[in-house]
Amino acid sequence: MRRRLALARKIHRILKDRLSLLVNEYLVHAREAIEKRSRVVELLAKSYDKVSLALGMNGLEVCESIASILPKYVTILVATRNILGLSVPVLESKVKPPLYPLYITSSYVDDAVRTCRELLPELIELAELEKTMERLSLEIIKMRRRVNALEYIVIPRIEATIKYLRMKFEEREREDKARLKRIKVVLSRRRGS
Amino acid sequence: MYSIVNDRDYRLLEEYLKEELRIANAHLPQRRKTLKQLLEEDIPHVLCRDGRVHVFKRRELEYLLSIVGEDRADELLLPILIEIDPSFSELVGVVKGVLEVEVISKVLGIRPEKVDAMYLYRSQLCEVRKKLRTTTQYVFSTKYLLEEFRSLKEEGKLT
């Protein structure tokens, strides 16, 4: 029983360490996500301005035809990485400079394309960070439940069982002692008579 | 509070604890690769013990290359392992290996106390993980886990 208690305590320690590492990871990602989100918002505002200018100067048709070319120049690698046994996504993007006919566009379109090229990798990184945070938070909830179950249910129950058994053994020992004393008294009385 | 845990509870508990010990380091790579090998791959990755794939970010690999230089790129094994020892009273990570210590100390901008081992505290762990998110990996002290495995095996509770 004591062996089980020691094992449960050690596992509790491992789980607690894993939990604090997961929380650490979550905080690291959260800080980075906040920075990234403000950068993305800034770039989005900038790109909306540029795109609306390009739309105004070159018209919807030209802008749409340029936009349809752009996905060819973007490659996104979707993979996974491991954080303490938890699989989280890795998104790596490569945005090559697009080739489009310069004679049908103005510098406003070039500006808009440049800003969008800047925005896209940041947006992808933000997606990666937020998905990682979501997975981490679910894992933290699960891990916390396990740690709490060990801390507040399993370990106290084993301790209580050990205490109960110890009490029983002590009680039996006391009874044995009392019985022996009684026998001794009875025997001495018999010898006396 | 007073309660006796019955046999079924114990069996469940032991199964669960054994499983926890088994999966504690399941996320580690089956075989580590050198920085040079990884830079030569199209998709730099390693296989984990649980069969999953761990992909490295090229940006991080290039950052590490700028630290160690091309001549020592075939000496640095990745991911760099940060050992967590649960026997410490607080969360402390240990990085072992001369080159690994050099890399981590440069990333943190501090001078290590020992050449071949470096202790990292919570804030430093955060900083390292922020900069080297895919190229570092936590590992629970094998010494600690082996002790448990050995005693469970001796008792015939682990096959």
Interface residues (C-beta under 8 A of the other chain):
Chain A: R3 R4 L7 A8 K10 I11 R13 I14 L15 D17 R18 S20 L21 N24 E25 L27 V28 R31 E32 L77 A79 T80 R81 N82 I83 L84 G85 L86 S87 V90 E92 V154 P156 R157 I158 A160 T161 K163 Y164
Chain B: M1 Y2 S3 I4 V5 D9 Y10 L13 E14 L17 E20 L21 I23 A24 A26 H27 I43 H45 C48 D50 R52 V53 H54 V55 F56 K57 R58 I84 P86 L91 R122 L125 C126 R129 K130 R133 T134 Q137 Y138 F140 Y144 E148 S151 L152 E155
